[in-house]
C-alpha cells in the first residue's frame, strides 16, 4: 500500500462515514500494511460542544481503538499544559521525540518510554476554523521509525487534516443542534425535516415551568449573577426531564417547555416522576434569592415540526395542548402550588398520588378544567 492509495482512502466517502474509532483503526491497519511499524496512534477531533473539548481517539496494536470525550477543563490541567500538544499547536510544526534517550521531554513521552516505545511523532492538524488538533504516532521497533516512515506520515498530514477537519465540522453540527434543539429535534433536522411548515401530529405529555420572583430578583441583583442563577435553575428542571426520556424544546427567558412524546400511560408517568425529582431537588441558591418555580403538566395531541420565517425556523410543538399547559402553569402562583396537573393528565397516573383542587377556568380555553397537585411532595 503506497502514499497514493492511503490518500485515496482518507478522502473516500467510505472513510468519511466511519466513526472516529473505526476510522483510526482503519488508518492504523493501512499504515502497517504500508510498512510503518506502528504500535500506537492517537488523533483528536475538536468539537463545538459547551462541555466537551475534543473526542480523543487512541489506537494500540494490543487493544485496538477507543474514543474518549475530554472536557473543556482539560486545557487547564497541568498534564495538558506540559504536553507536546501545546508545542505543535503553537508552532504548527511536527515534533519528533527519540524515546530511547535516558530522560525524554514531556510526561507523556516518559510514560511511553516506560511502556516500551522507542519513537514518537506528533503532528499538528490544522482545521478549517483556523485552530489545530493533532495526531501522534509511536513505535516499539528497536530502531524507531525509519526516514521513509516519517516521510510517509508527513506526506499524509495535510490529507489527514482535511479528513479530521471535516469530521470535526460534522461532529460540531450534531453537537450544536442537539445542544440548541434537543436530541430528538436535532436528529429530525439532520435527517432532513427542515422545511418550513413540515410537522406531524403526535401524542405527548407537555411540561411548562417558570420561575417565581425572577423579575424582582433581576431588579435587585447584579447583572453578572443573573445568568449563573438561571443556569442553576435550568439544570434543576432540565436534568430530570432528560433522565425520564423527555426533551427540552424551548428556554424562553425563565420559562421552559418540554415534551414527552409517546403513549400517555407511559409519558405521563415519566413526566410526573421528573416533576417530583425537580421539586425535591435542594436548590439553596434559588431559595436564598427568594426564587422558586412552578410546573404545569398536560397531555394531548400536538403538532411537532418547523414553524417560522423563511430564514429563521423553530423546531417546536404547537396546539391547544401546549397553550393549556402554559395556562395551567400560570395558575401555580394563584393557587399557591408548585405543581399543577390537568384532569386529562391525571387519568394516566395513579390517582392516589394526587389531590383535586377543583375546576378552574383557563384563559383562552373553551371550558374549565379540574386541576390536581401532588397529595404528598417528596
ChimeraX attribute file (.defattr): number of C-alpha atoms within 10 A of each C-alpha:
attribute: neighborCount
match mode: 1-to-1
recipient: residues
	/A:1	11
	/A:2	12
	/A:3	15
	/A:4	11
	/A:5	11
	/A:6	19
	/A:7	16
	/A:8	12
	/A:9	16
	/A:10	22
	/A:11	14
	/A:12	12
	/A:13	10
	/A:14	10
	/A:15	18
	/A:16	16
	/A:17	11
	/A:18	13
	/A:19	12
	/A:20	23
	/A:21	21
	/A:22	18
	/A:23	19
	/A:24	23
	/A:25	21
	/A:26	16
	/A:27	19
	/A:28	25
	/A:29	15
	/A:30	17
	/A:31	20
	/A:32	13
	/A:33	13
	/A:34	16
	/A:35	12
	/A:36	21
	/A:37	19
	/A:38	23
	/A:39	18
	/A:40	22
	/A:41	24
	/A:42	21
	/A:43	26
	/A:44	24
	/A:45	26
	/A:46	25
	/A:47	22
	/A:48	17
	/A:49	19
	/A:50	11
	/A:51	12
	/A:52	16
	/A:53	19
	/A:54	22
	/A:55	21
	/A:56	19
	/A:57	22
	/A:58	22
	/A:59	23
	/A:60	17
	/A:61	14
	/A:62	8
	/A:63	9
	/A:64	17
	/A:65	21
	/A:66	17
	/A:67	20
	/A:68	12
	/A:69	16
	/A:70	16
	/A:71	14
	/A:72	14
	/A:73	11
	/A:74	14
	/A:75	13
	/A:76	9
	/A:77	10
	/A:78	9
	/A:79	13
	/A:80	15
	/A:81	14
	/A:82	14
	/A:83	15
	/A:84	25
	/A:85	21
	/A:86	17
	/A:87	17
	/A:88	19
	/A:89	18
	/A:90	12
	/A:91	10
	/A:92	17
	/A:93	13
	/A:94	20
	/A:95	16
	/A:96	16
	/A:97	17
	/A:98	19
	/A:99	24
	/A:100	16
	/A:101	12
	/A:102	9
	/A:103	11
	/A:104	16
	/A:105	15
	/A:106	15
	/A:107	14
	/A:108	15
	/A:109	22
	/A:110	17
	/A:111	13
	/A:112	19
	/A:113	21
	/A:114	11
	/A:115	10
	/A:116	14
	/A:117	22
	/A:118	22
	/A:119	25
	/A:120	22
	/A:121	20
	/A:122	23
	/A:123	26
	/A:124	26
	/A:125	29
	/A:126	20
	/A:127	21
	/A:128	14
	/A:129	9
	/A:130	7
	/A:131	14
	/A:132	22
	/A:133	23
	/A:134	27
	/A:135	23
	/A:136	21
	/A:137	23
	/A:138	25
	/A:139	24
	/A:140	20
	/A:141	16
	/A:142	11
	/A:143	11
	/A:144	19
	/A:145	22
	/A:146	12
	/A:147	8
	/A:148	11
	/A:149	17
	/A:150	15
	/A:151	12
	/A:152	16
	/A:153	19
	/A:154	15
	/A:155	14
	/A:156	16
	/A:157	19
	/A:158	16
	/A:159	17
	/A:160	23
	/A:161	22
	/A:162	17
	/A:163	18
	/A:164	27
	/A:165	22
	/A:166	16
	/A:167	20
	/A:168	23
	/A:169	18
	/A:170	13
	/A:171	18
	/A:172	17
	/A:173	17
	/A:174	19
	/A:175	20
	/A:176	17
	/A:177	19
	/A:178	17
	/A:179	15
	/A:180	14
	/A:181	20
	/A:182	20
	/A:183	19
	/A:184	15
	/A:185	24
	/A:186	21
	/A:187	15
	/A:188	13
	/A:189	19
	/A:190	13
	/A:191	9
	/A:192	8
	/A:193	17
	/A:194	19
	/A:195	13
	/A:196	17
	/A:197	13
	/A:198	13
	/A:199	19
	/A:200	11
	/A:201	13
	/A:202	14
	/A:203	19
	/A:204	27
	/A:205	31
	/A:206	30
	/A:207	29
	/A:208	25
	/A:209	27
	/A:210	25
	/A:211	19
	/A:212	17
	/A:213	13
	/A:214	20
	/A:215	11
	/A:216	12
	/A:217	16
	/A:218	12
	/A:219	9
	/A:220	8
	/A:221	11
	/A:222	9
	/A:223	11
	/A:224	8
	/A:225	11
	/A:226	13
	/A:227	10
	/A:228	12
	/A:229	16
	/A:230	17
	/A:231	11
	/A:232	14
	/A:233	21
	/A:234	18
	/A:235	13
	/A:236	18
	/A:237	23
	/A:238	20
	/A:239	16
	/A:240	21
	/A:241	25
	/A:242	17
	/A:243	12
	/A:244	17
	/A:245	15
	/A:246	26
	/A:247	23
	/A:248	26
	/A:249	20
	/A:250	19
	/A:251	14
	/A:252	9
	/A:253	10
	/A:254	16
	/A:255	17
	/A:256	20
	/A:257	23
	/A:258	27
	/A:259	28
	/A:260	25
	/A:261	22
	/A:262	13
	/A:263	15
	/A:264	21
	/A:265	14
	/A:266	15
	/A:267	25
	/A:268	27
	/A:269	19
	/A:270	21
	/A:271	28
	/A:272	23
	/A:273	16
	/A:274	23
	/A:275	25
	/A:276	17
	/A:277	18
	/A:278	22
	/A:279	21
	/A:280	12
	/A:281	13
	/A:282	11
	/A:283	15
	/A:284	10
	/A:285	13
	/A:286	17
	/A:287	10
	/A:288	8
	/A:289	14
	/A:290	13
	/A:291	19
	/A:292	16
	/A:293	23
	/A:294	23
	/A:295	28
	/A:296	27
	/A:297	33
	/A:298	28
	/A:299	30
	/A:300	18
	/A:301	18
	/A:302	23
	/A:303	19
	/A:304	21
	/A:305	23
	/A:306	23
	/A:307	19
	/A:308	11
	/A:309	10
	/A:310	8
	/A:311	6
	/A:312	9
	/A:313	15
	/A:314	16
	/A:315	23
	/A:316	20
	/A:317	25
	/A:318	17
	/A:319	13
	/A:320	14
	/A:321	21
	/A:322	26
	/A:323	17
	/A:324	23
	/A:325	25
	/A:326	25
	/A:327	18
	/A:328	27
	/A:329	25
	/A:330	20
	/A:331	21
	/A:332	21
	/A:333	13
	/A:334	8
	/A:335	11
	/A:336	10
	/A:337	17
	/A:338	21
	/A:339	26
	/A:340	26
	/A:341	27
	/A:342	21
	/A:343	18
	/A:344	18
	/A:345	23
	/A:346	25
	/A:347	13
	/A:348	16
	/A:349	18
	/A:350	9
	/A:351	13
	/A:352	9
	/A:353	14
	/A:354	17
	/A:355	15
	/A:356	17
	/A:357	14
	/A:358	11
	/A:359	14
	/A:360	13
	/A:361	15
	/A:362	18
	/A:363	14
	/A:364	10
	/A:365	12
	/A:366	8
	/A:367	11
	/A:368	12
	/A:369	18
	/A:370	16
	/A:371	26
	/A:372	23
	/A:373	21
	/A:374	19
	/A:375	12
	/A:376	10
	/A:377	12
	/A:378	10
